[in-house]
Amino acid sequence: MTATAPVLTTWTIDAAHSAAAFAVKHLMISTVRGRFSHLTGSVEFPEGDYAAGHVDVTIDASSIDTREDRRDAHLRSADFFDVERFPSLTFKSRKVQAVKGDTFQVVGDLTIRDITREVVLDVEAEGFQKDPWGGQRAGFSATTKINRKDFGLTWNQALETGGLLVGDDVKISLDVELTRS
């Protein structure tokens, strides 16, 4: 008897209703928040079985927005994301682990500036809904924390009073709305 592989359902990221956000310490006393507004990708999983799924996301590095034009230009420069050489940030899952109920962890490879490191996303399924046009939608939120230096984002400036201009730890959050393909 041959076991049949589960039928995967493909969901596509709705970029108009999705964002990748980040938060990092500034001057060691406050937090700067920003987001990447252009992301694409897909999620595949069998109906009701996230653990058998796969996630593939690409973020346009030039879409960074911290609500400060000069800072955004600096972040796009070779000091940080170097968008001319490395136009995209990517995440590709390796495994999905159920945690409890609608929460799970997605373990995968995050690539920034051609440096790839394993990260773990803590994910929550926000629900499923039929949209007004007859399509099916799904919402997911995810969080993780990385050390920016692990990805070659090492630029910094020492402060006269001690400490650094930019913190090393970066909190990342994703809010993604998917459409069923």
C-alpha positions, 0 to 999 in steps of 0.5 A: 500500500502506497501512502499518498502525499498530502495535497498542498494548497498554494497561497500568495502574499497580497502585498497591498495588505502585508508588511515586514516591520522592524525595530532597533534601538537608537542612541541606546535610549529609544526605538526606531521603527521601520518597514519594508512595504514590498514583499512577495512570495507564497505559502503552501500547506495541506488543508489544516496541516501547517506543519507540512507547509513551506514558506518562501518570501522575498522582500524588496530591500529598496522599499525600506521606510522609516519615515525619514528620507535621509535615514532611508537613503543611508539604510539603502547605501553600502553601509547597510543593505547595499540595495544596488548589490543586494536588492532582496532579502529572502526567507525560505522555510526548512520546517514548520513545527506545531506549538499549540492551537494556531501557533507554530514555529517556522524554521528557515533561512534568512538571507540579507546581503548574501549572508544566510542564517537560520532563524525561527519565526514564531507564527500565529494563524490569524484566521481565514475569510472569504473575501467579497469577490469570492476568493479565500484569504488567510492572515498570519503574523510572525515575529523573530529577533536577529543580531544585525551583525550576523548579516553583515550590517555592521555600520555603527558610530560610537557615542561620546558618552559611551555606547553606540548609535545603533543597537545590534538586536533587531526585532522583526514582525510580519503581518501577511495576508494571503490569497488562495491560488 
